[in-house]
């Protein structure tokens, strides 16, 4: 909160503090047009001793929000996610997917890995793709473990024991 107090106007202090709270909790600043829940605005306003109603003034100027987001990201030494981070994130998702098939749990593990590496949480579509890639990697590993030690004729015999409709549905696994 002391970091937020450096801003002069009350609506800027409140908006900055809310962004800071969201970056710490969500791993990313609020997106353009995204409005924080009233409960968050009220709690942060109470902590700063500011009327929560002044937040509407902060939300009117998009440029200020972007400047504050850059300031927070720089102060917390956060980086944007890059392609070089994908493998680590997919590995984290795969580790979680070994224990569960629940997408939300796998996605949370990706988010926690991002936060631990001081990376900003990307858009939901990318998060979902990373989680799904991790789940697919975990499944491939499970399949490899199931057939480890089996002789090739045994694997072929298992393949031919499936009805044709199942084989057609799973043609890509060959």
NUMAR-617586 format. One record per atom (N, C-alpha, C): residue in three letters; x, y, z. Coordinates in nm, 2 decimals, m for minus. Layout:
N
+---------+--------+--------+--------+
! residuo !     px !     py !     pz !
+---------+--------+--------+--------+
!     Ala !      X !      Y !      Z !
...
+---------+--------+--------+--------+
END
This chain:
174
+---------+--------+--------+--------+
! residuo !     px !     py !     pz !
+---------+--------+--------+--------+
!     Unk !   0.08 !  m0.12 !   0.00 !
!     Unk !   0.00 !   0.00 !   0.00 !
!     Unk !   0.09 !   0.13 !   0.00 !
!     Unk !   0.20 !   0.12 !   0.06 !
!     Unk !   0.29 !   0.23 !   0.07 !
!     Unk !   0.33 !   0.27 !  m0.08 !
!     Unk !   0.35 !   0.18 !  m0.16 !
!     Unk !   0.38 !   0.20 !  m0.30 !
!     Unk !   0.27 !   0.28 !  m0.37 !
!     Unk !   0.14 !   0.25 !  m0.34 !
!     Unk !   0.03 !   0.32 !  m0.40 !
!     Unk !   0.02 !   0.47 !  m0.34 !
!     Unk !   0.07 !   0.49 !  m0.22 !
!     Unk !   0.05 !   0.62 !  m0.16 !
!     Unk !   0.14 !   0.73 !  m0.23 !
!     Unk !   0.23 !   0.69 !  m0.32 !
!     Unk !   0.31 !   0.78 !  m0.39 !
!     Unk !   0.24 !   0.86 !  m0.49 !
!     Unk !   0.12 !   0.81 !  m0.53 !
!     Unk !   0.04 !   0.88 !  m0.63 !
!     Unk !  m0.05 !   0.99 !  m0.56 !
!     Unk !  m0.06 !   1.10 !  m0.63 !
!     Unk !  m0.11 !   1.22 !  m0.56 !
!     Unk !  m0.26 !   1.21 !  m0.54 !
!     Unk !  m0.34 !   1.19 !  m0.64 !
!     Unk !  m0.48 !   1.20 !  m0.63 !
!     Unk !  m0.54 !   1.07 !  m0.58 !
!     Unk !  m0.65 !   1.08 !  m0.50 !
!     Unk !  m0.71 !   0.97 !  m0.43 !
!     Unk !  m0.75 !   0.86 !  m0.53 !
!     Unk !  m0.81 !   0.90 !  m0.64 !
!     Unk !  m0.86 !   0.80 !  m0.74 !
!     Unk !  m0.74 !   0.72 !  m0.80 !
!     Unk !  m0.63 !   0.79 !  m0.82 !
!     Unk !  m0.51 !   0.73 !  m0.88 !
!     Unk !  m0.45 !   0.63 !  m0.77 !
!     Unk !  m0.44 !   0.67 !  m0.65 !
!     Unk !  m0.39 !   0.59 !  m0.54 !
!     Unk !  m0.48 !   0.46 !  m0.53 !
!     Unk !  m0.61 !   0.48 !  m0.54 !
!     Unk !  m0.70 !   0.36 !  m0.53 !
!     Unk !  m0.68 !   0.27 !  m0.65 !
!     Unk !  m0.69 !   0.33 !  m0.77 !
!     Unk !  m0.67 !   0.25 !  m0.89 !
!     Unk !  m0.54 !   0.17 !  m0.90 !
!     Unk !  m0.43 !   0.24 !  m0.86 !
!     Unk !  m0.30 !   0.18 !  m0.86 !
!     Unk !  m0.30 !   0.06 !  m0.76 !
!     Unk !  m0.35 !   0.09 !  m0.64 !
!     Unk !  m0.35 !  m0.02 !  m0.53 !
!     Unk !  m0.43 !  m0.14 !  m0.58 !
!     Unk !  m0.54 !  m0.12 !  m0.65 !
!     Unk !  m0.63 !  m0.23 !  m0.69 !
!     Unk !  m0.55 !  m0.30 !  m0.80 !
!     Unk !  m0.48 !  m0.23 !  m0.89 !
!     Unk !  m0.40 !  m0.30 !  m0.99 !
!     Unk !  m0.29 !  m0.39 !  m0.93 !
!     Unk !  m0.23 !  m0.33 !  m0.83 !
!     Unk !  m0.12 !  m0.40 !  m0.76 !
!     Unk !  m0.17 !  m0.53 !  m0.69 !
!     Unk !  m0.29 !  m0.52 !  m0.63 !
!     Unk !  m0.35 !  m0.63 !  m0.57 !
!     Unk !  m0.39 !  m0.74 !  m0.67 !
!     Unk !  m0.44 !  m0.70 !  m0.78 !
!     Unk !  m0.48 !  m0.79 !  m0.89 !
!     Unk !  m0.35 !  m0.86 !  m0.95 !
!     Unk !  m0.25 !  m0.78 !  m0.97 !
!     Unk !  m0.13 !  m0.84 !  m1.02 !
!     Unk !  m0.07 !  m0.95 !  m0.93 !
!     Unk !  m0.07 !  m0.92 !  m0.80 !
!     Unk !  m0.02 !  m1.02 !  m0.70 !
!     Unk !  m0.11 !  m1.14 !  m0.70 !
!     Unk !  m0.24 !  m1.12 !  m0.70 !
!     Unk !  m0.33 !  m1.24 !  m0.69 !
!     Unk !  m0.35 !  m1.31 !  m0.82 !
!     Unk !  m0.38 !  m1.24 !  m0.93 !
!     Unk !  m0.41 !  m1.30 !  m1.06 !
!     Unk !  m0.28 !  m1.33 !  m1.14 !
!     Unk !  m0.17 !  m1.26 !  m1.11 !
!     Unk !  m0.05 !  m1.28 !  m1.19 !
!     Unk !  m0.05 !  m1.19 !  m1.32 !
!     Unk !  m0.15 !  m1.10 !  m1.32 !
!     Unk !  m0.16 !  m1.01 !  m1.44 !
!     Unk !  m0.23 !  m0.88 !  m1.40 !
!     Unk !  m0.21 !  m0.77 !  m1.47 !
!     Unk !  m0.29 !  m0.65 !  m1.45 !
!     Unk !  m0.43 !  m0.67 !  m1.51 !
!     Unk !  m0.52 !  m0.59 !  m1.47 !
!     Unk !  m0.66 !  m0.61 !  m1.53 !
!     Unk !  m0.65 !  m0.57 !  m1.68 !
!     Unk !  m0.73 !  m0.64 !  m1.76 !
!     Unk !  m0.73 !  m0.61 !  m1.90 !
!     Unk !  m0.82 !  m0.49 !  m1.93 !
!     Unk !  m0.80 !  m0.43 !  m2.05 !
!     Unk !  m0.88 !  m0.31 !  m2.09 !
!     Unk !  m1.03 !  m0.34 !  m2.07 !
!     Unk !  m1.10 !  m0.26 !  m2.01 !
!     Unk !  m1.24 !  m0.27 !  m1.99 !
!     Unk !  m1.28 !  m0.37 !  m1.87 !
!     Unk !  m1.18 !  m0.43 !  m1.82 !
!     Unk !  m1.21 !  m0.53 !  m1.71 !
!     Unk !  m1.23 !  m0.45 !  m1.58 !
!     Unk !  m1.34 !  m0.47 !  m1.51 !
!     Unk !  m1.38 !  m0.40 !  m1.39 !
!     Unk !  m1.36 !  m0.49 !  m1.27 !
!     Unk !  m1.28 !  m0.45 !  m1.17 !
!     Unk !  m1.27 !  m0.54 !  m1.05 !
!     Unk !  m1.40 !  m0.55 !  m0.97 !
!     Unk !  m1.42 !  m0.66 !  m0.90 !
!     Unk !  m1.54 !  m0.67 !  m0.82 !
!     Unk !  m1.55 !  m0.56 !  m0.71 !
!     Unk !  m1.67 !  m0.52 !  m0.68 !
!     Unk !  m1.69 !  m0.41 !  m0.58 !
!     Unk !  m1.63 !  m0.45 !  m0.45 !
!     Unk !  m1.63 !  m0.57 !  m0.41 !
!     Unk !  m1.57 !  m0.61 !  m0.29 !
!     Unk !  m1.42 !  m0.58 !  m0.28 !
!     Unk !  m1.35 !  m0.60 !  m0.39 !
!     Unk !  m1.20 !  m0.56 !  m0.39 !
!     Unk !  m1.19 !  m0.41 !  m0.38 !
!     Unk !  m1.27 !  m0.34 !  m0.46 !
!     Unk !  m1.26 !  m0.19 !  m0.45 !
!     Unk !  m1.29 !  m0.14 !  m0.31 !
!     Unk !  m1.39 !  m0.20 !  m0.24 !
!     Unk !  m1.42 !  m0.16 !  m0.11 !
!     Unk !  m1.31 !  m0.19 !  m0.01 !
!     Unk !  m1.26 !  m0.31 !  m0.01 !
!     Unk !  m1.15 !  m0.34 !   0.08 !
!     Unk !  m1.03 !  m0.26 !   0.06 !
!     Unk !  m0.98 !  m0.24 !  m0.06 !
!     Unk !  m0.86 !  m0.16 !  m0.09 !
!     Unk !  m0.89 !  m0.01 !  m0.05 !
!     Unk !  m1.01 !   0.04 !  m0.08 !
!     Unk !  m1.04 !   0.18 !  m0.04 !
!     Unk !  m1.04 !   0.19 !   0.11 !
!     Unk !  m1.09 !   0.10 !   0.18 !
!     Unk !  m1.09 !   0.10 !   0.33 !
!     Unk !  m0.94 !   0.10 !   0.38 !
!     Unk !  m0.86 !   0.02 !   0.32 !
!     Unk !  m0.72 !   0.01 !   0.36 !
!     Unk !  m0.65 !   0.15 !   0.34 !
!     Unk !  m0.68 !   0.22 !   0.23 !
!     Unk !  m0.62 !   0.34 !   0.20 !
!     Unk !  m0.69 !   0.46 !   0.27 !
!     Unk !  m0.81 !   0.44 !   0.32 !
!     Unk !  m0.89 !   0.55 !   0.38 !
!     Unk !  m0.95 !   0.64 !   0.28 !
!     Unk !  m0.99 !   0.58 !   0.17 !
!     Unk !  m1.04 !   0.66 !   0.05 !
!     Unk !  m1.18 !   0.61 !   0.03 !
!     Unk !  m1.27 !   0.70 !  m0.02 !
!     Unk !  m1.41 !   0.66 !  m0.06 !
!     Unk !  m1.40 !   0.58 !  m0.18 !
!     Unk !  m1.46 !   0.46 !  m0.18 !
!     Unk !  m1.46 !   0.37 !  m0.29 !
!     Unk !  m1.52 !   0.43 !  m0.42 !
!     Unk !  m1.61 !   0.53 !  m0.40 !
!     Unk !  m1.68 !   0.59 !  m0.52 !
!     Unk !  m1.58 !   0.66 !  m0.61 !
!     Unk !  m1.46 !   0.70 !  m0.57 !
!     Unk !  m1.37 !   0.77 !  m0.65 !
!     Unk !  m1.31 !   0.68 !  m0.76 !
!     Unk !  m1.32 !   0.55 !  m0.74 !
!     Unk !  m1.27 !   0.46 !  m0.84 !
!     Unk !  m1.32 !   0.48 !  m0.98 !
!     Unk !  m1.45 !   0.53 !  m0.99 !
!     Unk !  m1.51 !   0.56 !  m1.12 !
!     Unk !  m1.42 !   0.66 !  m1.20 !
!     Unk !  m1.36 !   0.75 !  m1.12 !
!     Unk !  m1.28 !   0.85 !  m1.19 !
!     Unk !  m1.15 !   0.79 !  m1.25 !
!     Unk !  m1.10 !   0.69 !  m1.18 !
!     Unk !  m0.98 !   0.62 !  m1.23 !
!     Unk !  m1.01 !   0.55 !  m1.35 !
!     Unk !  m1.12 !   0.48 !  m1.35 !
!     Unk !  m1.15 !   0.40 !  m1.47 !
!     Unk !  m1.18 !   0.47 !  m1.59 !
!     Unk !  m1.20 !   0.60 !  m1.59 !
!     Unk !  m1.23 !   0.68 !  m1.70 !
!     Unk !  m1.11 !   0.70 !  m1.80 !
!     Unk !  m0.99 !   0.70 !  m1.74 !
!     Unk !  m0.87 !   0.73 !  m1.83 !
!     Unk !  m0.79 !   0.60 !  m1.85 !
!     Unk !  m0.80 !   0.54 !  m1.96 !
!     Unk !  m0.73 !   0.42 !  m2.00 !
!     Unk !  m0.58 !   0.44 !  m2.00 !
!     Unk !  m0.53 !   0.55 !  m2.04 !
!     Unk !  m0.39 !   0.58 !  m2.04 !
!     Unk !  m0.32 !   0.57 !  m1.90 !
!     Unk !  m0.39 !   0.62 !  m1.80 !
!     Unk !  m0.34 !   0.61 !  m1.67 !
!     Unk !  m0.33 !   0.47 !  m1.62 !
!     Unk !  m0.43 !   0.39 !  m1.65 !
!     Unk !  m0.43 !   0.25 !  m1.61 !
!     Unk !  m0.31 !   0.18 !  m1.68 !
!     Unk !  m0.29 !   0.20 !  m1.80 !
!     Unk !  m0.17 !   0.14 !  m1.87 !
!     Unk !  m0.04 !   0.18 !  m1.81 !
!     Unk !  m0.03 !   0.31 !  m1.78 !
!     Unk !   0.10 !   0.36 !  m1.72 !
!     Unk !   0.12 !   0.29 !  m1.59 !
!     Unk !   0.01 !   0.28 !  m1.51 !
!     Unk !   0.03 !   0.22 !  m1.38 !
!     Unk !   0.06 !   0.07 !  m1.39 !
!     Unk !   0.00 !   0.01 !  m1.49 !
!     Unk !   0.03 !  m0.14 !  m1.51 !
!     Unk !   0.18 !  m0.16 !  m1.54 !
!     Unk !   0.23 !  m0.07 !  m1.63 !
!     Unk !   0.37 !  m0.08 !  m1.67 !
!     Unk !   0.46 !  m0.05 !  m1.54 !
!     Unk !   0.42 !   0.04 !  m1.46 !
!     Unk !   0.50 !   0.08 !  m1.34 !
!     Unk !   0.50 !  m0.04 !  m1.24 !
!     Unk !   0.39 !  m0.11 !  m1.22 !
!     Unk !   0.38 !  m0.22 !  m1.13 !
!     Unk !   0.46 !  m0.34 !  m1.19 !
!     Unk !   0.44 !  m0.37 !  m1.32 !
!     Unk !   0.52 !  m0.48 !  m1.38 !
!     Unk !   0.67 !  m0.46 !  m1.36 !
!     Unk !   0.71 !  m0.33 !  m1.38 !
!     Unk !   0.86 !  m0.30 !  m1.37 !
!     Unk !   0.90 !  m0.32 !  m1.23 !
!     Unk !   0.82 !  m0.26 !  m1.13 !
!     Unk !   0.86 !  m0.27 !  m0.99 !
!     Unk !   0.87 !  m0.41 !  m0.94 !
!     Unk !   0.78 !  m0.50 !  m0.99 !
!     Unk !   0.78 !  m0.64 !  m0.94 !
!     Unk !   0.87 !  m0.72 !  m1.03 !
!     Unk !   0.93 !  m0.66 !  m1.12 !
!     Unk !   1.03 !  m0.73 !  m1.21 !
!     Unk !   0.96 !  m0.85 !  m1.28 !
!     Unk !   0.84 !  m0.83 !  m1.34 !
!     Unk !   0.77 !  m0.93 !  m1.41 !
!     Unk !   0.80 !  m0.92 !  m1.56 !
!     Unk !   0.79 !  m1.04 !  m1.63 !
!     Unk !   0.82 !  m1.04 !  m1.77 !
!     Unk !   0.70 !  m1.11 !  m1.84 !
!     Unk !   0.69 !  m1.08 !  m1.97 !
!     Unk !   0.59 !  m1.14 !  m2.05 !
!     Unk !   0.63 !  m1.28 !  m2.08 !
!     Unk !   0.54 !  m1.37 !  m2.10 !
!     Unk !   0.57 !  m1.51 !  m2.14 !
!     Unk !   0.62 !  m1.51 !  m2.28 !
!     Unk !   0.72 !  m1.60 !  m2.30 !
!     Unk !   0.78 !  m1.62 !  m2.43 !
!     Unk !   0.77 !  m1.76 !  m2.47 !
!     Unk !   0.79 !  m1.79 !  m2.60 !
!     Unk !   0.79 !  m1.93 !  m2.65 !
!     Unk !   0.89 !  m2.02 !  m2.58 !
!     Unk !   1.00 !  m1.96 !  m2.53 !
!     Unk !   1.10 !  m2.04 !  m2.46 !
!     Unk !   1.05 !  m2.09 !  m2.32 !
!     Unk !   0.94 !  m2.03 !  m2.27 !
!     Unk !   0.88 !  m2.07 !  m2.15 !
!     Unk !   0.78 !  m2.18 !  m2.16 !
!     Unk !   0.73 !  m2.21 !  m2.28 !
!     Unk !   0.62 !  m2.30 !  m2.31 !
!     Unk !   0.66 !  m2.44 !  m2.25 !
!     Unk !   0.78 !  m2.49 !  m2.28 !
!     Unk !   0.82 !  m2.62 !  m2.24 !
!     Unk !   0.81 !  m2.64 !  m2.09 !
!     Unk !   0.86 !  m2.54 !  m2.01 !
!     Unk !   0.85 !  m2.55 !  m1.87 !
!     Unk !   0.71 !  m2.55 !  m1.82 !
!     Unk !   0.62 !  m2.47 !  m1.88 !
!     Unk !   0.48 !  m2.46 !  m1.84 !
!     Unk !   0.41 !  m2.59 !  m1.88 !
!     Unk !   0.43 !  m2.64 !  m1.99 !
!     Unk !   0.37 !  m2.77 !  m2.03 !
!     Unk !   0.41 !  m2.88 !  m1.94 !
!     Unk !   0.54 !  m2.88 !  m1.90 !
!     Unk !   0.59 !  m2.98 !  m1.81 !
!     Unk !   0.52 !  m2.97 !  m1.67 !
!     Unk !   0.50 !  m2.85 !  m1.62 !
!     Unk !   0.43 !  m2.83 !  m1.50 !
!     Unk !   0.29 !  m2.88 !  m1.51 !
!     Unk !   0.22 !  m2.85 !  m1.62 !
!     Unk !   0.09 !  m2.90 !  m1.65 !
!     Unk !   0.08 !  m3.05 !  m1.65 !
!     Unk !   0.18 !  m3.11 !  m1.72 !
!     Unk !   0.19 !  m3.26 !  m1.73 !
!     Unk !   0.20 !  m3.32 !  m1.59 !
!     Unk !   0.29 !  m3.26 !  m1.50 !
!     Unk !   0.31 !  m3.31 !  m1.37 !
!     Unk !   0.18 !  m3.31 !  m1.29 !
!     Unk !   0.10 !  m3.21 !  m1.31 !
!     Unk !  m0.03 !  m3.20 !  m1.24 !
!     Unk !  m0.13 !  m3.30 !  m1.30 !
!     Unk !  m0.12 !  m3.31 !  m1.43 !
!     Unk !  m0.22 !  m3.40 !  m1.51 !
!     Unk !  m0.20 !  m3.54 !  m1.48 !
!     Unk !  m0.09 !  m3.58 !  m1.42 !
!     Unk !  m0.07 !  m3.72 !  m1.38 !
!     Unk !  m0.16 !  m3.76 !  m1.27 !
!     Unk !  m0.20 !  m3.66 !  m1.19 !
!     Unk !  m0.28 !  m3.68 !  m1.07 !
!     Unk !  m0.43 !  m3.65 !  m1.10 !
!     Unk !  m0.46 !  m3.57 !  m1.20 !
!     Unk !  m0.60 !  m3.53 !  m1.22 !
!     Unk !  m0.62 !  m3.50 !  m1.37 !
!     Unk !  m0.74 !  m3.52 !  m1.41 !
!     Unk !  m0.79 !  m3.48 !  m1.55 !
!     Unk !  m0.86 !  m3.35 !  m1.55 !
!     Unk !  m0.88 !  m3.28 !  m1.43 !
!     Unk !  m0.95 !  m3.16 !  m1.42 !
!     Unk !  m0.87 !  m3.04 !  m1.47 !
!     Unk !  m0.93 !  m2.98 !  m1.58 !
!     Unk !  m0.86 !  m2.87 !  m1.64 !
!     Unk !  m0.83 !  m2.75 !  m1.55 !
!     Unk !  m0.93 !  m2.72 !  m1.46 !
!     Unk !  m0.90 !  m2.61 !  m1.37 !
!     Unk !  m0.78 !  m2.63 !  m1.28 !
!     Unk !  m0.77 !  m2.75 !  m1.23 !
!     Unk !  m0.65 !  m2.78 !  m1.15 !
!     Unk !  m0.52 !  m2.77 !  m1.22 !
!     Unk !  m0.52 !  m2.83 !  m1.34 !
!     Unk !  m0.40 !  m2.82 !  m1.43 !
!     Unk !  m0.37 !  m2.68 !  m1.46 !
!     Unk !  m0.47 !  m2.60 !  m1.50 !
!     Unk !  m0.45 !  m2.46 !  m1.53 !
!     Unk !  m0.39 !  m2.38 !  m1.41 !
!     Unk !  m0.44 !  m2.41 !  m1.29 !
!     Unk !  m0.39 !  m2.35 !  m1.17 !
!     Unk !  m0.24 !  m2.38 !  m1.15 !
!     Unk !  m0.20 !  m2.50 !  m1.18 !
!     Unk !  m0.06 !  m2.53 !  m1.17 !
!     Unk !   0.03 !  m2.45 !  m1.27 !
!     Unk !  m0.03 !  m2.43 !  m1.39 !
!     Unk !   0.04 !  m2.35 !  m1.48 !
!     Unk !   0.05 !  m2.20 !  m1.43 !
!     Unk !  m0.05 !  m2.15 !  m1.38 !
!     Unk !  m0.05 !  m2.01 !  m1.32 !
!     Unk !   0.05 !  m2.00 !  m1.21 !
!     Unk !   0.05 !  m2.10 !  m1.12 !
!     Unk !   0.15 !  m2.10 !  m1.01 !
!     Unk !   0.29 !  m2.10 !  m1.06 !
!     Unk !   0.31 !  m2.18 !  m1.16 !
!     Unk !   0.45 !  m2.18 !  m1.22 !
!     Unk !   0.49 !  m2.05 !  m1.28 !
!     Unk !   0.39 !  m1.99 !  m1.35 !
!     Unk !   0.41 !  m1.85 !  m1.41 !
!     Unk !   0.45 !  m1.76 !  m1.30 !
!     Unk !   0.37 !  m1.76 !  m1.19 !
!     Unk !   0.40 !  m1.66 !  m1.08 !
!     Unk !   0.54 !  m1.69 !  m1.02 !
!     Unk !   0.57 !  m1.82 !  m1.00 !
!     Unk !   0.70 !  m1.85 !  m0.95 !
!     Unk !   0.82 !  m1.81 !  m1.03 !
!     Unk !   0.80 !  m1.81 !  m1.16 !
!     Unk !   0.90 !  m1.76 !  m1.25 !
!     Unk !   0.90 !  m1.61 !  m1.29 !
!     Unk !   0.81 !  m1.54 !  m1.22 !
!     Unk !   0.79 !  m1.40 !  m1.23 !
!     Unk !   0.75 !  m1.36 !  m1.38 !
!     Unk !   0.65 !  m1.44 !  m1.43 !
!     Unk !   0.60 !  m1.42 !  m1.56 !
!     Unk !   0.45 !  m1.38 !  m1.55 !
!     Unk !   0.41 !  m1.29 !  m1.64 !
!     Unk !   0.28 !  m1.24 !  m1.64 !
!     Unk !   0.19 !  m1.35 !  m1.70 !
!     Unk !   0.07 !  m1.37 !  m1.64 !
!     Unk !  m0.03 !  m1.47 !  m1.68 !
!     Unk !  m0.08 !  m1.42 !  m1.82 !
!     Unk !  m0.08 !  m1.51 !  m1.92 !
!     Unk !  m0.12 !  m1.47 !  m2.05 !
!     Unk !  m0.28 !  m1.48 !  m2.06 !
!     Unk !  m0.33 !  m1.45 !  m2.18 !
!     Unk !  m0.47 !  m1.46 !  m2.21 !
!     Unk !  m0.52 !  m1.60 !  m2.18 !
!     Unk !  m0.65 !  m1.61 !  m2.15 !
!     Unk !  m0.70 !  m1.74 !  m2.11 !
!     Unk !  m0.68 !  m1.85 !  m2.22 !
!     Unk !  m0.70 !  m1.81 !  m2.35 !
!     Unk !  m0.68 !  m1.91 !  m2.46 !
!     Unk !  m0.55 !  m1.97 !  m2.45 !
!     Unk !  m0.44 !  m1.90 !  m2.43 !
!     Unk !  m0.31 !  m1.96 !  m2.42 !
!     Unk !  m0.29 !  m2.05 !  m2.30 !
!     Unk !  m0.35 !  m2.00 !  m2.19 !
!     Unk !  m0.34 !  m2.08 !  m2.06 !
!     Unk !  m0.41 !  m2.22 !  m2.09 !
!     Unk !  m0.52 !  m2.22 !  m2.16 !
!     Unk !  m0.60 !  m2.34 !  m2.18 !
!     Unk !  m0.51 !  m2.43 !  m2.28 !
!     Unk !  m0.45 !  m2.37 !  m2.38 !
!     Unk !  m0.37 !  m2.45 !  m2.47 !
!     Unk !  m0.25 !  m2.52 !  m2.40 !
!     Unk !  m0.19 !  m2.44 !  m2.31 !
!     Unk !  m0.07 !  m2.49 !  m2.23 !
!     Unk !  m0.12 !  m2.61 !  m2.14 !
!     Unk !  m0.23 !  m2.59 !  m2.07 !
!     Unk !  m0.29 !  m2.70 !  m1.98 !
!     Unk !  m0.32 !  m2.82 !  m2.06 !
!     Unk !  m0.39 !  m2.80 !  m2.18 !
!     Unk !  m0.42 !  m2.92 !  m2.26 !
!     Unk !  m0.30 !  m2.99 !  m2.32 !
!     Unk !  m0.20 !  m2.91 !  m2.35 !
!     Unk !  m0.08 !  m2.98 !  m2.40 !
!     Unk !  m0.01 !  m3.06 !  m2.29 !
!     Unk !  m0.02 !  m3.01 !  m2.17 !
!     Unk !   0.04 !  m3.08 !  m2.05 !
!     Unk !  m0.04 !  m3.21 !  m2.03 !
!     Unk !  m0.17 !  m3.20 !  m2.04 !
!     Unk !  m0.26 !  m3.32 !  m2.02 !
!     Unk !  m0.23 !  m3.42 !  m2.13 !
!     Unk !  m0.21 !  m3.38 !  m2.25 !
!     Unk !  m0.18 !  m3.47 !  m2.36 !
!     Unk !  m0.04 !  m3.53 !  m2.34 !
!     Unk !   0.05 !  m3.46 !  m2.29 !
!     Unk !   0.19 !  m3.51 !  m2.26 !
!     Unk !   0.18 !  m3.62 !  m2.15 !
!     Unk !   0.10 !  m3.59 !  m2.05 !
!     Unk !   0.08 !  m3.69 !  m1.94 !
!     Unk !   0.02 !  m3.82 !  m1.99 !
!     Unk !  m0.08 !  m3.80 !  m2.08 !
!     Unk !  m0.15 !  m3.92 !  m2.13 !
!     Unk !  m0.05 !  m4.00 !  m2.22 !
!     Unk !   0.03 !  m3.93 !  m2.30 !
!     Unk !   0.13 !  m4.01 !  m2.38 !
!     Unk !   0.23 !  m4.08 !  m2.29 !
!     Unk !   0.27 !  m4.02 !  m2.18 !
!     Unk !   0.36 !  m4.08 !  m2.09 !
!     Unk !   0.30 !  m4.21 !  m2.03 !
!     Unk !   0.17 !  m4.19 !  m1.99 !
!     Unk !   0.10 !  m4.31 !  m1.93 !
!     Unk !   0.09 !  m4.42 !  m2.03 !
!     Unk !   0.06 !  m4.39 !  m2.16 !
!     Unk !   0.05 !  m4.50 !  m2.26 !
!     Unk !   0.19 !  m4.56 !  m2.27 !
!     Unk !   0.29 !  m4.49 !  m2.28 !
!     Unk !   0.43 !  m4.54 !  m2.29 !
!     Unk !   0.46 !  m4.64 !  m2.17 !
!     Unk !   0.42 !  m4.60 !  m2.05 !
!     Unk !   0.44 !  m4.68 !  m1.93 !
!     Unk !   0.36 !  m4.81 !  m1.94 !
!     Unk !   0.24 !  m4.80 !  m2.00 !
!     Unk !   0.15 !  m4.92 !  m2.01 !
!     Unk !   0.21 !  m5.03 !  m2.10 !
!     Unk !   0.28 !  m4.98 !  m2.21 !
!     Unk !   0.33 !  m5.08 !  m2.31 !
!     Unk !   0.48 !  m5.11 !  m2.29 !
!     Unk !   0.54 !  m5.04 !  m2.19 !
!     Unk !   0.68 !  m5.06 !  m2.17 !
!     Unk !   0.70 !  m5.21 !  m2.13 !
!     Unk !   0.80 !  m5.27 !  m2.20 !
!     Unk !   0.83 !  m5.41 !  m2.17 !
!     Unk !   0.75 !  m5.51 !  m2.25 !
!     Unk !   0.65 !  m5.47 !  m2.32 !
!     Unk !   0.57 !  m5.56 !  m2.40 !
!     Unk !   0.64 !  m5.58 !  m2.53 !
!     Unk !   0.64 !  m5.70 !  m2.58 !
!     Unk !   0.70 !  m5.73 !  m2.71 !
!     Unk !   0.61 !  m5.67 !  m2.82 !
!     Unk !   0.67 !  m5.64 !  m2.94 !
!     Unk !   0.59 !  m5.58 !  m3.05 !
!     Unk !   0.47 !  m5.67 !  m3.09 !
!     Unk !   0.48 !  m5.80 !  m3.10 !
!     Unk !   0.37 !  m5.88 !  m3.14 !
!     Unk !   0.25 !  m5.87 !  m3.04 !
!     Unk !   0.29 !  m5.85 !  m2.91 !
!     Unk !   0.18 !  m5.83 !  m2.81 !
!     Unk !   0.11 !  m5.70 !  m2.83 !
!     Unk !   0.19 !  m5.59 !  m2.86 !
!     Unk !   0.13 !  m5.46 !  m2.89 !
!     Unk !   0.04 !  m5.47 !  m3.01 !
!     Unk !   0.08 !  m5.54 !  m3.11 !
!     Unk !   0.00 !  m5.55 !  m3.23 !
!     Unk !  m0.13 !  m5.63 !  m3.20 !
!     Unk !  m0.12 !  m5.73 !  m3.12 !
!     Unk !  m0.23 !  m5.81 !  m3.08 !
!     Unk !  m0.33 !  m5.73 !  m3.01 !
!     Unk !  m0.29 !  m5.64 !  m2.92 !
!     Unk !  m0.38 !  m5.55 !  m2.85 !
!     Unk !  m0.45 !  m5.46 !  m2.94 !
!     Unk !  m0.37 !  m5.41 !  m3.04 !
!     Unk !  m0.43 !  m5.32 !  m3.14 !
!     Unk !  m0.54 !  m5.39 !  m3.22 !
!     Unk !  m0.52 !  m5.51 !  m3.26 !
!     Unk !  m0.62 !  m5.58 !  m3.34 !
!     Unk !  m0.74 !  m5.63 !  m3.26 !
!     Unk !  m0.73 !  m5.63 !  m3.13 !
!     Unk !  m0.84 !  m5.68 !  m3.04 !
!     Unk !  m0.95 !  m5.57 !  m3.03 !
!     Unk !  m0.92 !  m5.45 !  m3.07 !
!     Unk !  m1.02 !  m5.34 !  m3.06 !
!     Unk !  m1.12 !  m5.36 !  m3.18 !
!     Unk !  m1.25 !  m5.33 !  m3.16 !
!     Unk !  m1.34 !  m5.33 !  m3.27 !
!     Unk !  m1.30 !  m5.22 !  m3.37 !
!     Unk !  m1.34 !  m5.24 !  m3.50 !
!     Unk !  m1.30 !  m5.14 !  m3.61 !
!     Unk !  m1.34 !  m5.00 !  m3.58 !
!     Unk !  m1.46 !  m4.98 !  m3.51 !
!     Unk !  m1.51 !  m4.85 !  m3.49 !
!     Unk !  m1.41 !  m4.77 !  m3.39 !
!     Unk !  m1.36 !  m4.84 !  m3.29 !
!     Unk !  m1.26 !  m4.78 !  m3.20 !
!     Unk !  m1.13 !  m4.75 !  m3.27 !
!     Unk !  m1.09 !  m4.84 !  m3.36 !
!     Unk !  m0.96 !  m4.81 !  m3.43 !
!     Unk !  m0.98 !  m4.69 !  m3.52 !
!     Unk !  m1.09 !  m4.68 !  m3.59 !
!     Unk !  m1.11 !  m4.56 !  m3.67 !
!     Unk !  m1.11 !  m4.44 !  m3.59 !
!     Unk !  m1.17 !  m4.44 !  m3.48 !
!     Unk !  m1.18 !  m4.32 !  m3.39 !
!     Unk !  m1.04 !  m4.28 !  m3.34 !
!     Unk !  m0.95 !  m4.38 !  m3.33 !
!     Unk !  m0.82 !  m4.35 !  m3.27 !
!     Unk !  m0.71 !  m4.38 !  m3.38 !
!     Unk !  m0.74 !  m4.34 !  m3.50 !
!     Unk !  m0.64 !  m4.37 !  m3.61 !
!     Unk !  m0.51 !  m4.29 !  m3.59 !
!     Unk !  m0.51 !  m4.17 !  m3.52 !
!     Unk !  m0.39 !  m4.09 !  m3.51 !
!     Unk !  m0.29 !  m4.15 !  m3.41 !
!     Unk !  m0.33 !  m4.25 !  m3.33 !
!     Unk !  m0.24 !  m4.31 !  m3.24 !
!     Unk !  m0.14 !  m4.41 !  m3.30 !
!     Unk !  m0.17 !  m4.45 !  m3.42 !
!     Unk !  m0.08 !  m4.55 !  m3.49 !
!     Unk !   0.06 !  m4.50 !  m3.51 !
+---------+--------+--------+--------+
END
